């Protein structure tokens, strides 16, 4: 079984069938299986989350009484920005 590992340094291919130590080969195979299962679960959760968000958005669009009016810039007081003075001294 050939797998690709992508990291910051690029992509490297490994052939798990070429591992001489049977315990390491079995461990690699089990880990590959776990990673594959987790990737499938992550994809399913992302799909389910996206679907629920879309359903919620559609439901809320149909209920105008739930809409909260956001404040306009005129309603918000401007904050005064105060710059801090640098009091550290450079020693030369």
Secondary structure, 3 states (H helix, E strand, C coil): CEEEEEECCEEEEEEHHHCCCHHHHHHHHHHHHHHHHHHHHHHHHHHHHHHHHHHHHHHHHCCHHHCCCCCCCCCCCCCCCCCCCCCCCCCC
